[in-house]
Amino acid sequence: MRQKVIYSIGLCLLSAAFAILAIYADAQIVPRVSISIYKYSVNSTKQAKGFDQFKDIISAKIRKLSEELQVKSGKIDYISGLSPHFVTRPNNIEHLRFDGSVEDLYKHWRNSSALEVFTGRVRDVGSGLSVRSDVFLGDLKGDLAKQTITLDLPINDDQFDTTRDSHTAVTLYALAMDAQRCGSPPDVVLVFLSEAYSRVNDVRENVPDIKILKEAIEKAIGKLR
């Protein structure tokens, strides 16, 4: 009788262990659709206003990209959840600037389940403004040599109406790498990579790291064909 009880307890514990492993496995394959954006460095009131405009621009780009991708493939309905997350202090609405180490950045990327993390600064460029973003991809760097890629984006009204820019290109690349992580079929990954390649070819060659991004996209496409 005692052996039967012990055997039953053992079976219960084993079942519980498998259930926990199943829950953990499911948690691992949830797509990352949140883009963390820290406050960028600014040196003037003009730059501060420019950063506010950049936040509006990047939000519009993410929303527009989500809509465009849903039309491309019915297999990526989850992309409707793609959205910016402006990082704030706990229980506070103040937009937070990132001042930590690379390890701290990786911890945020991992713990927040972010697709990518934006940090950077606003720059005066002639009579206008531009942002220089350091985009951290964490384990989604793929064939990139580093987890961080540096890109530029002008701040002007024309940027609201397009997704053919460096920031959209790297986001599409990150989505492709995340789709691979989730075990998506190659045709789904290729949707993201093809769109990323289309965008990256429209970006000016003098944008930092744009050639590196293009090479990584080309390598990723080559591995799937």
N, C-alpha and C positions, 0 to 999 in steps of 0.2 A: 504493500500500500504506500509505504513511504517512498519507494522508488518511482511509483506512478506520479506521486505528487511532485517529486523533484523533476521528473521528466516533463510534466505539464508546465511547471514553472520555467524550465529551460526553453520549451517551445514558445511560451509567451514572451520571454526575453528576446529570443531570436526574431520573433515576428516584429517586436517593437524596434529592434535594431534595423531590420530591413525597412520598416516604415520611416524611420529617421533618415536612413540613407536615401530613400526615394524622395523625401521632402527636400533633402540637401541637393540632390541631383536636379530636381525641378528648379530650385532656386538658382542653380548655376547657369541654367540656360535661358533665363529671362533676358530679353534684349535690353540693351542700354539705349535709352531715348532721351535722357536729360543732359543738357549741355550746361556745365557750370561756368559762370562768368563772374570773375572777381572784379573789383573796382580797378580801373586803369589809373596809372600815375598821370597827373596833370600839373601844369606850372602856371596856369593863368585862368581867369574867368572865362576867356574865350575857349580854352581847351576843355574846361569843365562843361561848358554848354555843348561843345563838340562831342564829348563823351556821352552826354544824355541823348544826343541825336544818334550816335553809334548804337546805343542800346535799342533805340526804336528801329534802326536799320537792321540790326542782326535779328531782332525778333520777327520783323517782317520777312526777312530772308528764310528763316527757319520755317515759318508758317507756309510760305510759298513753296518751299522745297518739299515739305510734307505733302501738300496737295498735288504737286507734279509727280511725285513718286507713286502715290496711290493710283494715279492714272496709268502708270507704266506697268504695274504688276499687282494682281489680286492676292499674291502670296505674301505681301508685306503690309497687310492691314495695320499691323502694330505701329507703323510709321506715323499714324495719325497722332500718336502720343509724343512725337518729337517736339521738344520745347526747351526754351532757355530757362536756366535757374540762376537768378542773381543772388550770389552768396551773401548772407547777412550774419550778423552776430546772433547767437541764440537768444530768442525772445526779444529781438530787436529788429527794426526795419532798416537800420543803417547798413548801406552797402559796404561790404568789407573788402579791404585791399589785402592781397596775399603777401606776407612778409616772411614766410617760413623757408625751410630747406626743400631740396628735391624729394627727400624722404617724406616730409610733411605733405608735399603735393601728391605724391603717390598714395599716401594714406587717404587723402581726401578723395582721389579718383576711385580708389578701391571701395572705401566705406560708403560713398554716396551713390555708387553704381552709375557714375557719370560716363557718358560716351567719350567726352573730352573736356578739358578744363582750359578756359581762356584767362590769361593774364596779359598785361602789356602796358603800353603808355600811349598818350596822344601826342602827336608831333605837329609843329607848324611846317607846312610845305608850301613855300611861296606865299601866296595870299590866302591859301586854304589850309585845311587840316587833314591829317591822316592818322590812322591807328597802326601801331606795330604790335601785333599780337604774338605771344608765345603760346602755341597750342599744344597742350600736354595730352598724349594719347595713351599713356600707361602701357598695358600689355597688348594694346591694339596697334602698336607701331608697325607690325608686319615687317616689310623689307627696309624700313627706315633705319638708319644707323643709330638714331637717338629717339628717345620717347617724346622729345619736344621739337616742334618745327616752327620757325619764325616766318610770319607773313604780314603783308601790308594791305590796307584797305582804305581808299579815300573816303572822306566823310562829305557826302553831298547828296542832294535829293535824287539824283539819277540812280543811286544804289538801291533805292526802295523797290524799284521795278524789275530787278534782275537777280538771278541766282548764278550768273556766270562770273564768278569771282573766286579768289584764292580761299576765302573762308568757307564757302560752300563746297569747293573741291575737296578740302581736307576733311570736312564733315562727311561727305560721301565716301571717302576712303575709309574713314573710321567706321562708318556703317557697314561697309563691305567686310572689314576685318572682324567686326562684331557678329555679322551674319555667319561667318566661318566658325567663330567660336561657338555659336549656338547650333552648329550642325546643319545650317540651311543648305539646300541643294545648290550646285554650281550656277544654275541659271539665275537664281536670286542674287547670288554674290556678284555675278556679272552685270546685273542691272545697275547696282551701285557703282561698280568699277567703270563701266562704260560711261555713265553719267559724270563720274569724277574726271575721266579722261577728256570728255567733251569740254568740261568747264576749265580744266587746267590749261588747255591749249589756247584759251581766250585771255589768259592772264599775262600781263607784261613780263618780259623776261628779267627785268631788273628787280622784281619782287624777291626778297631774300628767301632762299630754300625752295623756290617754286620748281626749279629743275630737279632737285632732290625728290620732291613729291611726285613729279611726273615720272621719274625713273622707277619709283616704288610702285606706282599704279601700273606701269607697263609690265614690271616683273610679276605682279599679282595676276594680271590678265593672262600673261604667258603661261603661268602655272595651271591655269584652268582650261587651256586650249591644247 
